[in-house]
Amino acid sequence: MESPATVRFGNPFLERLERERQLGQSLGMSSLLARITISPDVCHGKPVIRGLRYPVEAMLEYLAGGDTIEKLLAEFPDLEREDLLACLRFTAESLKLKTQHLALA
């Protein structure tokens, strides 16, 4: 039986993430990636941290804006350092699988 992420999204990264969860294989960072969840019922299907409705995208925006991991942990006490590292890892893995088209000025 296919996983919901595979059927619902058809995304190679999500398929790999789900396979890692199902097989329980550790590829070094799979435990971090397991902290990122995707459900069509939570935040319109966007990747979130542990189903807590903290979108990965929002955490990356905070970090890109200059906030430190320590500041985010103080601001959001229900998050853990590994959650924020998982956001970074998730993004890095996503970028490896997608072609980026940038407009050159």
C-alpha positions as CSV (number, residue, x, y, z in Angstrom):
1,M,0.0,0.0,0.0
2,E,1.3,3.4,-0.9
3,S,1.8,6.0,1.8
4,P,-0.5,9.1,1.9
5,A,2.3,11.4,1.0
6,T,3.2,9.5,-2.1
7,V,-0.4,9.2,-3.3
8,R,-1.4,12.7,-2.4
9,F,1.7,14.7,-3.4
10,G,3.6,12.7,-6.0
11,N,6.8,14.5,-4.9
12,P,10.1,12.5,-5.0
13,F,11.4,14.1,-1.8
14,L,8.2,13.3,0.1
15,E,8.2,9.7,-1.3
16,R,11.8,9.3,-0.1
17,L,11.0,10.8,3.3
18,E,8.0,8.4,3.7
19,R,10.2,5.4,2.6
20,E,12.8,6.3,5.3
21,R,10.1,6.5,7.9
22,Q,8.5,3.2,6.9
23,L,11.7,1.3,6.6
24,G,13.2,2.9,9.7
25,Q,16.5,3.4,7.9
26,S,18.9,6.0,9.1
27,L,20.6,8.1,6.4
28,G,22.3,10.3,8.9
29,M,19.6,13.0,9.1
30,S,16.4,11.0,8.7
31,S,15.5,11.4,12.3
32,L,15.6,15.2,11.7
33,L,13.5,14.9,8.6
34,A,10.9,12.9,10.5
35,R,10.2,16.0,12.5
36,I,8.8,17.7,9.4
37,T,5.2,16.6,8.7
38,I,2.9,17.3,5.8
39,S,-0.9,16.8,6.0
40,P,-3.5,18.3,3.8
41,D,-5.4,19.2,7.0
42,V,-2.7,21.2,8.6
43,C,-1.6,24.6,7.2
44,H,-3.0,23.8,3.7
45,G,-0.6,20.9,3.2
46,K,2.5,23.0,3.8
47,P,5.5,21.3,5.6
48,V,5.2,22.0,9.4
49,I,7.2,21.1,12.4
50,R,5.8,18.0,14.2
51,G,2.3,18.8,13.2
52,L,2.4,21.9,15.6
53,R,1.3,24.3,12.9
54,Y,4.7,26.0,12.7
55,P,5.4,26.1,8.9
56,V,8.9,25.4,7.8
57,E,8.6,28.4,5.5
58,A,7.9,30.7,8.5
59,M,10.9,29.4,10.5
60,L,13.2,29.9,7.5
61,E,11.9,33.5,7.1
62,Y,12.8,34.2,10.7
63,L,16.3,32.8,10.3
64,A,16.8,34.6,7.0
65,G,15.7,37.8,8.7
66,G,18.5,37.5,11.2
67,D,16.9,35.7,14.1
68,T,19.1,33.1,15.8
69,I,18.0,29.6,16.6
70,E,18.3,30.6,20.3
71,K,16.0,33.6,19.8
72,L,13.4,31.4,18.1
73,L,13.6,28.8,20.8
74,A,13.0,31.5,23.4
75,E,10.1,32.9,21.3
76,F,8.5,29.5,20.7
77,P,9.2,27.4,23.8
78,D,7.4,24.3,22.4
79,L,10.1,24.0,19.7
80,E,13.4,22.2,20.1
81,R,16.8,23.0,18.4
82,E,16.4,19.8,16.3
83,D,13.1,21.1,14.9
84,L,14.9,24.2,13.5
85,L,17.8,22.1,12.2
86,A,15.1,19.8,10.6
87,C,13.7,22.8,8.7
88,L,17.1,23.6,7.3
89,R,17.7,19.9,6.3
90,F,14.3,19.6,4.8
91,T,15.0,22.7,2.6
92,A,18.4,21.5,1.6
93,E,17.0,18.1,0.5
94,S,14.1,19.7,-1.3
95,L,16.5,22.0,-3.3
96,K,18.6,19.0,-4.3
97,L,15.6,17.4,-6.0
98,K,14.2,20.5,-7.7
99,T,15.5,22.5,-10.6
100,Q,15.7,26.2,-9.8
101,H,14.9,28.7,-12.5
102,L,16.2,32.1,-11.6
103,A,15.6,35.2,-13.7
104,L,18.9,36.9,-14.5
105,A,18.7,40.7,-14.5
